[in-house]
Amino acid sequence: QSVVQDIQQKVQENVDLQSGYYVVYGGQYQNLKNASTRLMIIVPIALALIFLLLNFAFNSLKET
């Protein structure tokens, strides 16, 4: 990701685009960005579900 951020910064500094034109970054970078967003949602939900299932299985948070 840092490589793409470096490229975005250099393009903004050095390339003067005419009105109505813009640069889109895609490919693996876009896929990684989408996957990271999904994981930020799914992982906490999965951990909460695991916690609830363990709680139901052992009937208490205090038992060890």
RAKA-V48286 format. One record per pair of residues at least 24 apart in sequence whose C-alpha atoms are under 8 Angstrom apart, sorted by the first residue. I is the first residue (numbers start at 1). GAP is how many residues later the second one is. If there is no record, write none. Layout:
i=I gap=GAP
i=I gap=GAP
This chain:
i=1 gap=28
i=4 gap=25
